[in-house]
């Protein structure tokens, strides 16, 4: 059976290679950010669909305050597997 996950030789971007997002492309995209942000505000305030308004509001909050932290409480002292249990509040 093949090993799943973990570090594999040759996987990923080679060390030292340049990122595909060049400074020029990033600068071009950033010129459109004010208009895109205004569109998100308009959707948050005026979209007919409630899920669209919620998604737009979340995008604004993420940009204004950063994404919410996800707290993970793990005891790794014994080297065992990590079990994740989702609890709906």
DSSP file (Angstrom, degrees, kcal/mol; ACC not computed):
  #  RESIDUE AA STRUCTURE BP1 BP2  ACC     N-H-->O    O-->H-N    N-H-->O    O-->H-N    TCO  KAPPA ALPHA  PHI   PSI    X-CA   Y-CA   Z-CA
    1    1 A X              0   0    0      0, 0.0     2,-0.1     0, 0.0     3,-0.0   0.000 360.0 360.0 360.0 134.6    0.0    0.0    0.0
    2    2 A X        -     0   0    0      1,-0.1     2,-0.2     0, 0.0     0, 0.0  -0.430 360.0-107.4 -73.4 143.8    1.4    3.4   -1.0
    3    3 A X        -     0   0    0     -2,-0.1     2,-0.4     1,-0.0    -1,-0.1  -0.517  35.3-147.7 -70.1 133.3    2.1    5.9    1.8
    4    4 A X        -     0   0    0     -2,-0.2    -1,-0.0    -3,-0.0     0, 0.0  -0.851  51.1  -7.5-107.8 141.2   -0.4    8.7    1.9
    5    5 A X  S    S+     0   0    0     -2,-0.4    -2,-0.0     1,-0.1     0, 0.0  -0.019  82.8  85.7  74.3-179.0    0.3   12.3    3.0
    6    6 A X  S    S-     0   0    0      2,-0.1     2,-0.3     0, 0.0    -1,-0.1  -0.113  88.3 -28.7  79.5-178.0    3.5   13.7    4.4
    7    7 A X        -     0   0    0      4,-0.0     2,-0.4     1,-0.0     0, 0.0  -0.526  59.2-168.2 -75.4 133.3    6.6   15.0    2.7
    8    8 A X    >   -     0   0    0     -2,-0.3     3,-2.0     3,-0.0     2,-0.1  -0.977  29.3-105.6-124.5 138.5    7.4   13.5   -0.6
    9    9 A X  T 3  S+     0   0    0     -2,-0.4     3,-0.1     1,-0.3     0, 0.0  -0.382 105.7  11.9 -60.7 130.4   10.6   13.9   -2.5
   10   10 A X  T 3  S+     0   0    0      1,-0.3    -1,-0.3    -2,-0.1     2,-0.2   0.406  95.6 132.8  84.1  -2.9   10.2   16.2   -5.5
   11   11 A X    <   +     0   0    0     -3,-2.0    -1,-0.3     2,-0.1    -3,-0.0  -0.518  52.4  13.4 -82.7 150.3    6.8   17.5   -4.4
   12   12 A X  S    S-     0   0    0     -2,-0.2     2,-0.3    -3,-0.1     3,-0.1  -0.122 106.9 -30.1  84.2-179.9    5.9   21.2   -4.3
   13   13 A X  S    S-     0   0    0      1,-0.1     3,-0.1     4,-0.0    -2,-0.1  -0.536  73.7-106.0 -73.4 133.6    7.6   24.2   -5.7
   14   14 A X    >   -     0   0    0     -2,-0.3     3,-2.0     1,-0.1    -1,-0.1  -0.294  43.4 -94.5 -60.6 142.8   11.3   23.8   -6.0
   15   15 A X  T 3  S+     0   0    0      1,-0.3    -1,-0.1    -3,-0.1     3,-0.1  -0.322 109.8  18.0 -58.4 134.6   13.3   25.8   -3.4
   16   16 A X  T 3  S+     0   0    0      1,-0.3    -1,-0.3    -3,-0.1     2,-0.1   0.318  90.3 133.5  87.4  -8.5   14.4   29.2   -4.8
   17   17 A X    <   -     0   0    0     -3,-2.0    -1,-0.3     1,-0.1     2,-0.1  -0.444  60.4-105.2 -76.2 152.6   11.9   29.3   -7.6
   18   18 A X        -     0   0    0     -2,-0.1     2,-0.1    -3,-0.1    -1,-0.1  -0.442  30.3-109.3 -79.4 149.0   10.0   32.5   -8.2
   19   19 A X        -     0   0    0      2,-0.2    -1,-0.1    -2,-0.1     0, 0.0  -0.475  22.4-128.2 -70.2 145.5    6.3   32.9   -7.2
   20   20 A X  S    S+     0   0    0     -2,-0.1     2,-1.2     1,-0.1    -1,-0.1   0.746  94.2  82.0 -69.9 -23.2    4.0   33.1  -10.3
   21   21 A X  S    S-     0   0    0      4,-0.1    -2,-0.2     3,-0.0    -1,-0.1  -0.712  74.4-162.6 -86.0  99.8    2.4   36.2   -8.9
   22   22 A X     >  -     0   0    0     -2,-1.2     4,-2.4     1,-0.1     5,-0.2  -0.357  31.7-109.1 -77.9 161.3    4.9   38.9  -10.0
   23   23 A X  H  > S+     0   0    0      1,-0.2     4,-2.3     2,-0.2     5,-0.2   0.845 120.1  55.7 -58.4 -32.2    5.0   42.3   -8.4
   24   24 A X  H  > S+     0   0    0      2,-0.2     4,-2.2     1,-0.2    -1,-0.2   0.925 108.8  45.1 -66.7 -44.2    3.6   43.7  -11.6
   25   25 A X  H  > S+     0   0    0      2,-0.2     4,-2.4     1,-0.2    -2,-0.2   0.900 113.0  51.5 -65.8 -40.6    0.6   41.4  -11.6
   26   26 A X  H  X S+     0   0    0     -4,-2.4     4,-2.3     1,-0.2    -2,-0.2   0.913 110.2  48.9 -62.3 -42.8    0.0   42.2   -7.9
   27   27 A X  H  X S+     0   0    0     -4,-2.3     4,-1.1     2,-0.2    -1,-0.2   0.894 110.7  50.7 -64.6 -40.1    0.2   45.9   -8.5
   28   28 A X  H  < S+     0   0    0     -4,-2.2     4,-0.5     1,-0.2     3,-0.4   0.915 112.1  47.0 -63.7 -42.5   -2.3   45.6  -11.4
   29   29 A X  H >< S+     0   0    0     -4,-2.4     3,-1.4     1,-0.2     4,-0.3   0.886 106.2  58.4 -66.4 -38.9   -4.7   43.6   -9.2
   30   30 A X  H >< S+     0   0    0     -4,-2.3     3,-1.0     1,-0.3     4,-0.5   0.752  93.3  67.5 -66.1 -23.4   -4.4   46.1   -6.3
   31   31 A X  T 3< S+     0   0    0     -4,-1.1     4,-0.3    -3,-0.4    -1,-0.3   0.798 102.3  47.7 -63.7 -27.0   -5.6   48.9   -8.6
   32   32 A X  T <> S+     0   0    0     -3,-1.4     4,-2.3    -4,-0.5    -1,-0.2   0.483  86.5  92.8 -92.2  -3.8   -9.0   47.2   -8.7
   33   33 A X  H <> S+     0   0    0     -3,-1.0     4,-2.9    -4,-0.3     5,-0.2   0.888  80.6  52.9 -62.7 -42.7   -9.3   46.6   -4.9
   34   34 A X  H  > S+     0   0    0     -4,-0.5     4,-2.1    -3,-0.3    -1,-0.2   0.930 113.4  44.4 -59.8 -42.3  -11.2   49.8   -4.1
   35   35 A X  H  > S+     0   0    0     -4,-0.3     4,-2.0     2,-0.2    -1,-0.2   0.897 114.4  49.7 -67.3 -39.4  -13.9   49.0   -6.7
   36   36 A X  H  X S+     0   0    0     -4,-2.3     4,-2.0     2,-0.2    -2,-0.2   0.905 110.9  49.2 -65.8 -40.9  -14.0   45.4   -5.6
   37   37 A X  H  X S+     0   0    0     -4,-2.9     4,-2.2     1,-0.2    -1,-0.2   0.897 109.7  51.7 -65.0 -40.1  -14.4   46.4   -1.9
   38   38 A X  H  X S+     0   0    0     -4,-2.1     4,-2.5    -5,-0.2    -1,-0.2   0.886 108.2  52.2 -63.3 -38.4  -17.2   48.8   -2.8
   39   39 A X  H  X S+     0   0    0     -4,-2.0     4,-2.5     2,-0.2    -1,-0.2   0.899 108.0  51.1 -64.3 -39.8  -18.9   46.0   -4.6
   40   40 A X  H  X S+     0   0    0     -4,-2.0     4,-2.5     2,-0.2    -2,-0.2   0.905 110.2  49.8 -63.5 -40.8  -18.7   43.8   -1.6
   41   41 A X  H  X S+     0   0    0     -4,-2.2     4,-1.8     2,-0.2    -2,-0.2   0.932 110.6  49.6 -62.2 -45.8  -20.2   46.6    0.6
   42   42 A X  H  X S+     0   0    0     -4,-2.5     4,-2.8     1,-0.2     5,-0.3   0.904 112.0  48.1 -61.1 -41.9  -23.0   47.0   -1.9
   43   43 A X  H  X S+     0   0    0     -4,-2.5     4,-1.9     1,-0.2    -1,-0.2   0.913 109.5  52.8 -64.7 -41.4  -23.7   43.3   -1.9
   44   44 A X  H  < S+     0   0    0     -4,-2.5    -1,-0.2     1,-0.2    -2,-0.2   0.844 120.0  34.5 -62.2 -32.8  -23.6   43.2    1.9
   45   45 A X  H  < S+     0   0    0     -4,-1.8    -2,-0.2    -5,-0.2    -1,-0.2   0.804 132.7  20.0 -91.3 -31.4  -26.2   46.0    2.1
   46   46 A X  H  < S+     0   0    0     -4,-2.8    -3,-0.2    -5,-0.2    -2,-0.2   0.512  76.9 125.8-125.6  -5.1  -28.4   45.4   -0.9
   47   47 A X     <  -     0   0    0     -4,-1.9     6,-0.1    -5,-0.3    -4,-0.0  -0.303  51.6-142.6 -62.4 141.1  -28.3   41.8   -2.3
   48   48 A X  S    S+     0   0    0      4,-0.0     2,-0.5     5,-0.0    -1,-0.1   0.849  83.3  76.0 -70.4 -33.9  -31.7   40.1   -2.5
   49   49 A X  S  > S-     0   0    0      1,-0.1     4,-1.9     2,-0.0     3,-0.3  -0.671  72.9-148.8 -85.2 126.7  -30.3   36.8   -1.4
   50   50 A X  H  > S+     0   0    0     -2,-0.5     4,-2.5     1,-0.2     5,-0.2   0.865  97.9  54.9 -62.6 -37.8  -29.6   36.5    2.3
   51   51 A X  H  > S+     0   0    0      1,-0.2     4,-2.3     2,-0.2    -1,-0.2   0.848 107.1  51.3 -67.0 -32.0  -26.7   34.0    1.7
   52   52 A X  H  > S+     0   0    0     -3,-0.3     4,-2.4     2,-0.2    -2,-0.2   0.916 110.2  48.7 -67.8 -43.2  -25.1   36.6   -0.6
   53   53 A X  H  X S+     0   0    0     -4,-1.9     4,-2.4     2,-0.2    -2,-0.2   0.916 112.9  48.3 -61.8 -42.8  -25.4   39.3    2.0
   54   54 A X  H  X S+     0   0    0     -4,-2.5     4,-2.5     2,-0.2    -2,-0.2   0.921 111.4  49.1 -63.7 -45.2  -23.9   37.0    4.6
   55   55 A X  H  X S+     0   0    0     -4,-2.3     4,-2.0     1,-0.2    -1,-0.2   0.905 112.8  48.1 -61.6 -41.6  -21.0   36.0    2.4
   56   56 A X  H  X S+     0   0    0     -4,-2.4     4,-2.1     2,-0.2    -1,-0.2   0.906 110.6  51.1 -66.3 -41.3  -20.2   39.6    1.5
   57   57 A X  H  X S+     0   0    0     -4,-2.4     4,-2.5     1,-0.2    -2,-0.2   0.908 109.3  51.0 -62.1 -41.7  -20.4   40.6    5.2
   58   58 A X  H  X S+     0   0    0     -4,-2.5     4,-2.7     1,-0.2    -1,-0.2   0.903 108.1  52.6 -62.2 -40.7  -17.9   37.8    6.1
   59   59 A X  H  X S+     0   0    0     -4,-2.0     4,-2.0     2,-0.2    -1,-0.2   0.910 110.0  48.6 -61.6 -42.0  -15.6   39.0    3.4
   60   60 A X  H  X S+     0   0    0     -4,-2.1     4,-2.4     2,-0.2    -2,-0.2   0.924 112.1  47.9 -64.0 -44.0  -15.7   42.5    4.8
   61   61 A X  H  X>S+     0   0    0     -4,-2.5     4,-3.0     1,-0.2     5,-0.6   0.913 110.2  52.4 -63.6 -42.0  -15.0   41.3    8.4
   62   62 A X  H  X5S+     0   0    0     -4,-2.7     4,-1.4     1,-0.2    -1,-0.2   0.894 113.9  43.5 -60.5 -39.6  -12.1   39.1    7.2
   63   63 A X  H  <5S+     0   0    0     -4,-2.0    -1,-0.2    -5,-0.2    -2,-0.2   0.861 119.2  42.6 -74.6 -35.1  -10.5   42.1    5.5
   64   64 A X  H  <5S+     0   0    0     -4,-2.4    -2,-0.2    -5,-0.2    -3,-0.2   0.853 136.2  10.2 -80.0 -35.0  -11.1   44.5    8.3
   65   65 A X  H  <5S-     0   0    0     -4,-3.0    -3,-0.2    -5,-0.2    -2,-0.2   0.440 105.1-109.9-125.4  -3.9  -10.2   42.3   11.3
   66   66 A X     << -     0   0    0     -4,-1.4    -1,-0.2    -5,-0.6    -3,-0.1  -0.014  52.9 -50.6  86.4 160.9   -8.6   39.2    9.8
   67   67 A X        -     0   0    0     -5,-0.1     2,-0.0     1,-0.1    -5,-0.0  -0.377  67.1 -98.7 -69.4 146.4  -10.1   35.7    9.7
   68   68 A X        -     0   0    0      1,-0.1     2,-0.1    -2,-0.1    -1,-0.1  -0.360  41.8-111.1 -64.6 142.3  -11.4   34.3   13.0
   69   69 A X        -     0   0    0     -3,-0.1     2,-0.6    -2,-0.0    -1,-0.1  -0.453  18.0-142.8 -73.6 146.7   -9.0   32.0   14.8
   70   70 A X        -     0   0    0     -2,-0.1     2,-0.3     2,-0.0    -1,-0.0  -0.950  19.3-143.0-110.5 111.9   -9.8   28.3   15.1
   71   71 A X        -     0   0    0     -2,-0.6     2,-0.5     2,-0.0    -2,-0.0  -0.576  16.6-170.6 -79.9 131.6   -8.7   27.1   18.5
   72   72 A X        -     0   0    0     -2,-0.3     2,-0.7     2,-0.1    12,-0.0  -0.987   8.5-161.7-124.7 123.7   -7.2   23.6   18.6
   73   73 A X        +     0   0    0     -2,-0.5     2,-0.4     2,-0.0    -2,-0.0  -0.906  23.9 168.4-105.1 109.9   -6.5   21.9   21.9
   74   74 A X        -     0   0    0     -2,-0.7     2,-0.7     8,-0.1     8,-0.1  -0.970  30.5-156.7-129.6 138.5   -4.1   19.1   21.4
   75   75 A X        +     0   0    0     -2,-0.4     3,-0.3     1,-0.1     5,-0.2  -0.923  21.9 165.5-110.3 104.1   -2.0   16.9   23.7
   76   76 A X    >   +     0   0    0     -2,-0.7     3,-1.0     1,-0.2    -1,-0.1   0.193  41.5 107.8-105.0  14.8    0.9   15.6   21.7
   77   77 A X  T 3  S+     0   0    0      1,-0.2    -1,-0.2     2,-0.1    -2,-0.0   0.809  81.8  44.3 -64.6 -30.0    3.0   14.3   24.5
   78   78 A X  T 3  S-     0   0    0     -3,-0.3    -1,-0.2     2,-0.0    -2,-0.1   0.387 105.3-121.7-101.1   4.4    2.4   10.7   23.9
   79   79 A X    <   +     0   0    0     -3,-1.0    -2,-0.1     1,-0.2    -3,-0.1   0.654  62.5 143.2  69.3  15.7    2.9   10.7   20.1
   80   80 A X        -     0   0    0     -5,-0.2    -1,-0.2     1,-0.2     2,-0.1  -0.191  57.9 -76.3 -80.8 176.9   -0.6    9.4   19.4
   81   81 A X        -     0   0    0      1,-0.1     2,-0.5    -2,-0.0    -1,-0.2  -0.377  44.8-117.4 -71.3 151.2   -3.0   10.3   16.6
   82   82 A X        -     0   0    0     -3,-0.1     2,-0.5    -2,-0.1    -1,-0.1  -0.805  26.0-157.3 -91.4 127.7   -4.9   13.6   16.8
   83   83 A X        -     0   0    0     -2,-0.5     2,-0.5     2,-0.0     0, 0.0  -0.908   2.9-155.3-106.8 133.3   -8.6   13.2   16.9
   84   84 A X        -     0   0    0     -2,-0.5     2,-0.5   -12,-0.0   -12,-0.0  -0.923   9.0-173.3-110.5 129.4  -10.8   16.0   15.8
   85   85 A X        -     0   0    0     -2,-0.5     2,-0.5     2,-0.0    -2,-0.0  -0.982  14.7-146.3-124.7 120.5  -14.3   16.4   17.2
   86   86 A X        -     0   0    0     -2,-0.5     2,-0.5     2,-0.0    -2,-0.0  -0.730  14.8-167.5 -86.9 128.7  -16.6   19.1   15.7
   87   87 A X        -     0   0    0     -2,-0.5     2,-0.5     2,-0.0    -2,-0.0  -0.972  11.9-145.2-119.8 121.5  -19.0   20.5   18.3
   88   88 A X              0   0    0     -2,-0.5    -2,-0.0     1,-0.1     0, 0.0  -0.755 360.0 360.0 -87.7 125.2  -21.9   22.7   17.1
   89   89 A X              0   0    0     -2,-0.5    -1,-0.1     0, 0.0    -2,-0.0   0.420 360.0 360.0 -92.3 360.0  -22.7   25.5   19.6
